[in-house]
Amino acid sequence: RSCTATAHPVLARPKCHTSRLMGAGANNCARCIDLDPNGQKRPPIVDVIPVLPDLTVMLVYARGLPSMGSGCALYGTVKPSSWGKGHLSTRSVSDVLDPYWKEEALITDYARNDHLDFSVWASGAERETEPVGVACLQNEEYQPNGFNGELLLRQAGVRVMAYLMVKVRIGQNEYPDPPLQEFTITVKKPARKSLGVDFDIQDGYSVYVTSVNSGPINSYNQTTKPQHRLTPGNFIMQVNGHRGDPEGLLKTMKREPNLELLVRRAVEIRANIVTRNRDNLGLEFGKPTGNMLLVTKVVSGPNRHARAVQSWNESNPDQQILPGDRIVSVNGSRGRAQDLLRCIKAAVKQESVLFTAIRLAPTDNTLS
Protein backbone atom coordinates (compact mmCIF):
# COMPACT_ATOMS: atom_id res chain seq x y z
CA ARG A 1 0.00 0.00 0.00
CA SER A 2 1.12 3.63 -0.44
CA CYS A 3 2.30 5.68 2.48
CA THR A 4 -0.37 8.09 3.78
CA ALA A 5 -0.02 11.55 5.29
CA THR A 6 0.22 10.15 8.81
CA ALA A 7 3.09 9.28 11.10
CA HIS A 8 5.15 6.18 10.28
CA PRO A 9 4.35 3.36 12.73
CA VAL A 10 7.98 3.30 13.88
CA LEU A 11 9.44 6.73 13.13
CA ALA A 12 7.58 10.04 12.67
CA ARG A 13 7.57 11.08 9.01
CA PRO A 14 6.68 14.32 7.21
CA LYS A 15 3.84 14.36 4.69
CA CYS A 16 4.70 12.24 1.68
CA HIS A 17 5.40 13.77 -1.68
CA THR A 18 4.95 10.59 -3.65
CA SER A 19 3.07 7.39 -3.40
CA ARG A 20 5.64 5.27 -5.28
CA LEU A 21 6.04 1.89 -3.56
CA MET A 22 9.44 0.50 -2.68
CA GLY A 23 8.41 -2.85 -4.11
CA ALA A 24 5.82 -5.50 -3.62
CA GLY A 25 4.64 -5.54 -0.04
CA ALA A 26 6.51 -2.37 0.96
CA ASN A 27 4.78 -0.28 3.60
CA ASN A 28 6.29 3.15 2.91
CA CYS A 29 7.04 5.38 -0.07
CA ALA A 30 10.55 6.04 -1.29
CA ARG A 31 10.70 9.56 0.18
CA CYS A 32 9.74 8.35 3.64
CA ILE A 33 12.41 5.68 3.61
CA ASP A 34 15.25 7.50 1.87
CA LEU A 35 15.10 11.16 3.01
CA ASP A 36 14.92 12.89 6.37
CA PRO A 37 13.00 16.19 6.89
CA ASN A 38 16.07 18.09 5.68
CA GLY A 39 16.21 16.13 2.46
CA GLN A 40 19.23 14.09 3.57
CA LYS A 41 19.46 10.39 2.83
CA ARG A 42 18.43 8.26 5.82
CA PRO A 43 20.31 5.17 6.97
CA PRO A 44 18.33 2.03 6.20
CA ILE A 45 15.91 0.84 8.84
CA VAL A 46 16.87 -2.68 9.93
CA ASP A 47 14.88 -4.98 12.16
CA VAL A 48 17.28 -5.86 14.99
CA ILE A 49 16.93 -9.39 16.36
CA PRO A 50 18.65 -9.66 19.76
CA VAL A 51 21.57 -12.08 19.72
CA LEU A 52 21.40 -14.54 22.60
CA PRO A 53 24.66 -15.05 24.50
CA ASP A 54 26.29 -18.46 24.30
CA LEU A 55 25.52 -21.02 26.99
CA THR A 56 28.31 -23.04 28.58
CA VAL A 57 26.98 -26.18 30.27
CA MET A 58 29.14 -28.40 32.48
CA LEU A 59 28.09 -31.96 33.37
CA VAL A 60 30.01 -32.64 36.57
CA TYR A 61 28.83 -36.02 37.90
CA ALA A 62 25.90 -38.32 38.51
CA ARG A 63 25.29 -40.04 41.82
CA GLY A 64 22.83 -42.51 43.28
CA LEU A 65 22.29 -44.60 40.15
CA PRO A 66 21.72 -48.33 40.66
CA SER A 67 24.67 -50.59 39.96
CA MET A 68 24.95 -51.31 36.22
CA GLY A 69 27.27 -54.29 36.48
CA SER A 70 30.77 -54.96 35.23
CA GLY A 71 31.79 -53.51 31.88
CA CYS A 72 29.06 -50.89 31.78
CA ALA A 73 29.96 -47.37 30.63
CA LEU A 74 28.05 -44.23 31.61
CA TYR A 75 27.92 -40.92 29.78
CA GLY A 76 25.80 -37.77 29.95
CA THR A 77 24.08 -35.64 27.31
CA VAL A 78 22.49 -32.19 27.13
CA LYS A 79 20.38 -30.41 24.52
CA PRO A 80 18.13 -27.34 24.35
CA SER A 81 14.48 -28.27 23.98
CA SER A 82 14.30 -26.75 20.47
CA TRP A 83 16.96 -29.10 19.09
CA GLY A 84 14.75 -32.12 18.58
CA LYS A 85 16.92 -35.26 18.44
CA GLY A 86 20.41 -33.72 18.51
CA HIS A 87 22.51 -33.48 21.69
CA LEU A 88 25.99 -32.86 23.09
CA SER A 89 27.71 -35.71 24.92
CA THR A 90 30.41 -36.33 27.54
CA ARG A 91 32.98 -39.10 27.33
CA SER A 92 32.04 -42.55 28.65
CA VAL A 93 33.23 -43.65 32.10
CA SER A 94 33.35 -47.40 32.78
CA ASP A 95 33.01 -49.59 35.88
CA VAL A 96 32.13 -46.86 38.38
CA LEU A 97 29.20 -46.31 40.73
CA ASP A 98 29.10 -42.54 40.34
CA PRO A 99 30.47 -41.28 36.99
CA TYR A 100 32.54 -38.08 37.19
CA TRP A 101 32.96 -36.15 33.93
CA LYS A 102 33.40 -32.43 34.66
CA GLU A 103 33.11 -31.67 30.94
CA GLU A 104 31.81 -28.51 29.27
CA ALA A 105 29.55 -28.12 26.23
CA LEU A 106 29.19 -24.83 24.32
CA ILE A 107 25.65 -24.11 23.08
CA THR A 108 25.46 -21.29 20.52
CA ASP A 109 22.14 -22.08 18.85
CA TYR A 110 19.09 -22.07 21.10
CA ALA A 111 15.77 -20.27 21.58
CA ARG A 112 15.13 -17.73 24.30
CA ASN A 113 12.55 -19.88 26.11
CA ASP A 114 14.36 -23.21 25.76
CA HIS A 115 14.69 -25.50 28.72
CA LEU A 116 17.71 -27.83 28.90
CA ASP A 117 17.18 -31.59 28.70
CA PHE A 118 19.76 -33.86 30.33
CA SER A 119 20.13 -37.64 30.14
CA VAL A 120 22.50 -40.23 31.59
CA TRP A 121 23.07 -43.25 29.34
CA ALA A 122 24.44 -46.73 29.95
CA SER A 123 26.16 -48.81 27.29
CA GLY A 124 28.12 -52.03 27.22
CA ALA A 125 29.16 -54.99 25.13
CA GLU A 126 26.24 -57.09 26.35
CA ARG A 127 23.55 -54.44 26.55
CA GLU A 128 21.89 -51.91 24.29
CA THR A 129 22.55 -48.23 24.91
CA GLU A 130 19.69 -46.95 27.04
CA PRO A 131 18.90 -43.93 29.23
CA VAL A 132 19.14 -44.61 32.95
CA GLY A 133 17.98 -41.19 34.12
CA VAL A 134 16.65 -37.91 32.71
CA ALA A 135 16.38 -34.38 34.12
CA CYS A 136 15.10 -31.02 32.94
CA LEU A 137 16.41 -27.55 33.84
CA GLN A 138 13.65 -25.02 33.22
CA ASN A 139 14.43 -21.75 31.46
CA GLU A 140 13.68 -19.63 34.52
CA GLU A 141 16.08 -21.72 36.60
CA TYR A 142 19.17 -20.80 34.54
CA GLN A 143 18.18 -17.42 33.04
CA PRO A 144 19.51 -14.79 33.47
CA ASN A 145 22.17 -15.68 36.07
CA GLY A 146 23.13 -19.29 35.31
CA PHE A 147 22.79 -22.37 37.49
CA ASN A 148 24.95 -24.48 39.80
CA GLY A 149 23.40 -27.46 41.55
CA GLU A 150 21.99 -30.97 41.43
CA LEU A 151 18.98 -32.11 39.43
CA LEU A 152 16.89 -35.11 40.38
CA LEU A 153 17.17 -37.84 37.75
CA ARG A 154 13.78 -39.26 36.84
CA GLN A 155 13.22 -42.76 35.42
CA ALA A 156 16.25 -44.05 37.32
CA GLY A 157 14.33 -46.91 38.93
CA VAL A 158 11.72 -47.65 41.58
CA ARG A 159 12.71 -46.11 44.94
CA VAL A 160 15.94 -44.84 43.43
CA MET A 161 17.05 -41.28 44.26
CA ALA A 162 19.71 -40.32 41.72
CA TYR A 163 21.07 -36.87 40.92
CA LEU A 164 22.99 -35.08 38.18
CA MET A 165 25.32 -32.19 39.07
CA VAL A 166 25.32 -29.48 36.39
CA LYS A 167 26.55 -25.92 35.95
CA VAL A 168 25.36 -23.33 33.42
CA ARG A 169 26.92 -19.95 32.72
CA ILE A 170 25.65 -17.22 30.40
CA GLY A 171 27.99 -15.55 27.91
CA GLN A 172 31.28 -14.51 29.49
CA ASN A 173 29.93 -14.65 33.04
CA GLU A 174 31.38 -17.02 35.62
CA TYR A 175 29.44 -20.00 36.93
CA PRO A 176 27.24 -18.92 39.86
CA ASP A 177 28.17 -20.06 43.36
CA PRO A 178 26.72 -23.42 44.43
CA PRO A 179 24.14 -23.61 47.24
CA LEU A 180 25.52 -22.99 50.72
CA GLN A 181 25.95 -25.98 52.99
CA GLU A 182 23.92 -24.17 55.64
CA PHE A 183 20.92 -21.91 55.15
CA THR A 184 18.25 -20.32 57.35
CA ILE A 185 14.48 -20.55 56.95
CA THR A 186 11.78 -18.62 58.81
CA VAL A 187 8.42 -20.25 59.44
CA LYS A 188 5.27 -19.15 61.28
CA LYS A 189 2.80 -21.59 62.80
CA PRO A 190 0.13 -21.76 65.53
CA ALA A 191 1.71 -22.21 68.96
CA ARG A 192 2.06 -25.83 70.10
CA LYS A 193 1.08 -27.12 66.69
CA SER A 194 3.17 -29.53 64.62
CA LEU A 195 5.34 -28.43 61.71
CA GLY A 196 4.25 -31.47 59.74
CA VAL A 197 7.79 -32.90 59.81
CA ASP A 198 9.09 -36.21 61.17
CA PHE A 199 12.50 -36.21 62.85
CA ASP A 200 15.12 -38.64 64.11
CA ILE A 201 17.46 -37.72 66.99
CA GLN A 202 19.04 -41.10 67.78
CA ASP A 203 22.61 -39.87 67.25
CA GLY A 204 22.22 -37.50 70.20
CA TYR A 205 23.63 -34.39 68.52
CA SER A 206 21.47 -33.55 65.48
CA VAL A 207 17.85 -33.30 64.39
CA TYR A 208 17.51 -35.30 61.17
CA VAL A 209 14.52 -34.76 58.87
CA THR A 210 13.02 -38.10 57.85
CA SER A 211 9.87 -36.86 56.09
CA VAL A 212 7.90 -33.68 55.30
CA ASN A 213 4.13 -33.99 55.42
CA SER A 214 1.21 -31.58 55.17
CA GLY A 215 1.75 -28.55 57.38
CA PRO A 216 3.62 -25.24 57.74
CA ILE A 217 6.93 -26.54 56.36
CA ASN A 218 5.27 -28.05 53.31
CA SER A 219 3.47 -24.74 52.68
CA TYR A 220 6.78 -22.88 53.04
CA ASN A 221 8.48 -25.24 50.59
CA GLN A 222 5.86 -24.52 47.93
CA THR A 223 6.63 -20.79 48.02
CA THR A 224 10.44 -20.80 48.00
CA LYS A 225 13.27 -21.78 45.68
CA PRO A 226 14.37 -25.46 45.66
CA GLN A 227 17.77 -24.70 47.23
CA HIS A 228 16.04 -23.14 50.27
CA ARG A 229 13.53 -25.90 50.99
CA LEU A 230 13.59 -28.17 54.03
CA THR A 231 13.58 -31.72 52.68
CA PRO A 232 14.15 -35.26 53.97
CA GLY A 233 17.87 -35.77 54.53
CA ASN A 234 18.46 -32.27 55.91
CA PHE A 235 19.62 -31.61 59.47
CA ILE A 236 18.30 -28.88 61.76
CA MET A 237 21.27 -27.50 63.67
CA GLN A 238 19.79 -24.49 65.43
CA VAL A 239 16.32 -23.23 66.45
CA ASN A 240 15.75 -19.53 67.24
CA GLY A 241 19.45 -19.06 67.91
CA HIS A 242 19.78 -22.07 70.21
CA ARG A 243 21.92 -25.18 69.58
CA GLY A 244 22.52 -28.24 71.69
CA ASP A 245 20.24 -30.96 73.01
CA PRO A 246 18.08 -32.34 70.14
CA GLU A 247 15.21 -33.00 72.58
CA GLY A 248 15.26 -29.34 73.56
CA LEU A 249 15.26 -28.23 69.93
CA LEU A 250 12.21 -30.40 69.21
CA LYS A 251 10.36 -28.87 72.17
CA THR A 252 11.18 -25.35 70.99
CA MET A 253 9.93 -26.12 67.48
CA LYS A 254 6.62 -27.36 68.92
CA ARG A 255 6.20 -24.58 71.49
CA GLU A 256 7.13 -21.42 69.59
CA PRO A 257 4.89 -19.87 66.89
CA ASN A 258 7.74 -18.04 65.09
CA LEU A 259 10.71 -20.19 64.14
CA GLU A 260 14.10 -19.46 62.60
CA LEU A 261 15.78 -22.74 61.66
CA LEU A 262 19.42 -23.17 60.69
CA VAL A 263 19.48 -26.09 58.26
CA ARG A 264 22.53 -28.04 57.09
CA ARG A 265 22.65 -30.28 54.06
CA ALA A 266 23.90 -33.87 53.95
CA VAL A 267 26.61 -35.50 51.86
CA GLU A 268 26.34 -39.01 50.43
CA ILE A 269 28.81 -41.86 50.65
CA ARG A 270 28.49 -44.84 48.34
CA ALA A 271 30.09 -48.12 49.31
CA ASN A 272 30.09 -51.36 47.29
CA ILE A 273 30.76 -53.89 50.06
CA VAL A 274 32.10 -57.31 49.07
CA THR A 275 30.28 -59.82 51.29
CA ARG A 276 31.35 -63.26 50.07
CA ASN A 277 32.82 -65.72 52.60
CA ARG A 278 31.84 -63.53 55.55
CA ASP A 279 29.22 -64.47 58.10
CA ASN A 280 28.03 -60.86 58.59
CA LEU A 281 28.67 -57.31 57.42
CA GLY A 282 29.99 -56.04 60.72
CA LEU A 283 27.44 -53.25 61.28
CA GLU A 284 25.21 -52.50 64.24
CA PHE A 285 22.17 -50.22 63.94
CA GLY A 286 19.91 -48.15 66.14
CA LYS A 287 16.15 -48.48 66.24
CA PRO A 288 14.73 -48.67 62.69
CA THR A 289 13.04 -45.31 62.13
CA GLY A 290 11.44 -43.69 59.12
CA ASN A 291 13.37 -44.32 55.92
CA MET A 292 16.90 -44.84 57.22
CA LEU A 293 19.09 -46.94 59.52
CA LEU A 294 21.49 -45.24 61.94
CA VAL A 295 24.91 -46.95 62.14
CA THR A 296 25.85 -47.19 65.80
CA LYS A 297 28.96 -49.39 65.48
CA VAL A 298 31.33 -50.78 62.85
CA VAL A 299 32.56 -54.15 64.15
CA SER A 300 36.27 -54.84 63.73
CA GLY A 301 38.18 -58.07 63.93
CA PRO A 302 41.64 -59.52 63.24
CA ASN A 303 42.75 -59.22 59.61
CA ARG A 304 42.10 -62.86 58.90
CA HIS A 305 38.50 -62.52 60.12
CA ALA A 306 37.85 -58.94 59.06
CA ARG A 307 34.21 -58.00 58.66
CA ALA A 308 32.98 -56.85 55.25
CA VAL A 309 32.52 -53.16 56.13
CA GLN A 310 35.83 -53.11 58.00
CA SER A 311 37.60 -54.36 54.88
CA TRP A 312 35.88 -51.70 52.76
CA ASN A 313 36.89 -48.95 55.18
CA GLU A 314 40.53 -50.03 55.17
CA SER A 315 40.63 -50.02 51.36
CA ASN A 316 38.59 -46.84 50.87
CA PRO A 317 39.59 -44.25 53.47
CA ASP A 318 37.71 -41.45 51.68
CA GLN A 319 34.43 -43.38 51.57
CA GLN A 320 34.29 -45.12 54.92
CA ILE A 321 31.05 -46.14 56.58
CA LEU A 322 31.26 -44.72 60.11
CA PRO A 323 29.18 -44.66 63.31
CA GLY A 324 26.63 -41.85 62.99
CA ASP A 325 26.11 -42.43 59.28
CA ARG A 326 22.57 -43.17 58.12
CA ILE A 327 21.97 -45.91 55.55
CA VAL A 328 19.26 -44.66 53.16
CA SER A 329 19.62 -47.08 50.25
CA VAL A 330 20.55 -50.75 49.79
CA ASN A 331 21.37 -52.00 46.29
CA GLY A 332 19.89 -48.83 44.83
CA SER A 333 16.51 -49.16 46.54
CA ARG A 334 15.12 -46.86 49.19
CA GLY A 335 12.20 -47.46 51.48
CA ARG A 336 11.14 -48.00 55.07
CA ALA A 337 13.81 -48.75 57.64
CA GLN A 338 12.49 -52.28 58.18
CA ASP A 339 12.72 -52.98 54.45
CA LEU A 340 16.32 -51.73 54.39
CA LEU A 341 17.16 -53.96 57.34
CA ARG A 342 15.74 -57.03 55.59
CA CYS A 343 17.80 -56.24 52.49
CA ILE A 344 20.96 -55.95 54.56
CA LYS A 345 20.34 -59.26 56.35
CA ALA A 346 19.89 -60.96 52.98
CA ALA A 347 23.04 -59.33 51.60
CA VAL A 348 25.40 -61.68 53.46
CA LYS A 349 24.33 -64.39 50.99
CA GLN A 350 25.27 -62.25 47.98
CA GLU A 351 28.60 -61.43 46.38
CA SER A 352 28.31 -57.73 47.23
CA VAL A 353 25.91 -55.08 48.48
CA LEU A 354 25.73 -51.42 47.52
CA PHE A 355 25.14 -48.96 50.37
CA THR A 356 24.23 -45.29 50.15
CA ALA A 357 24.82 -43.51 53.44
CA ILE A 358 24.48 -39.86 54.42
CA ARG A 359 26.11 -37.69 57.05
CA LEU A 360 26.32 -34.03 57.96
CA ALA A 361 28.00 -31.91 55.29
CA PRO A 362 31.15 -30.05 56.39
CA THR A 363 30.47 -26.42 57.27
CA ASP A 364 33.45 -24.87 55.48
CA ASN A 365 32.90 -23.61 51.94
CA THR A 366 30.08 -24.70 49.62
CA LEU A 367 28.99 -27.65 47.56
CA SER A 368 31.53 -28.48 44.84
Secondary structure, DSSP 8 states (H G I E B T S, - for coil): ----SS--SSS-----S---BSSTT--SBHHHHHB-TTS-B-------------EEEEEEEEES-----TT-EEEEEEEEGGGTT--EE---EES-SS-EEEEEEEE----TT--EEEEEEEEETTEEEEEEEEEEE-HHHHTTT-EEEEEEEBTS-TT--EEEEEEEEETT-------BSEEEEEEE--TT---SEEEE-TTSS-EEEEEE-SSHHHHHHTTS-GGG---TT-EEEEETTB-S-HHHHHHHHHH-SEEEEEEE-EEEEEEEEE-TT-S---EEE---BTTBEEEEEE----GGG--HHHHHHHH-GGG---TT-EEEEETTB---HHHHHHHHHHHTTSSEEEEEEEEE--SSSB--
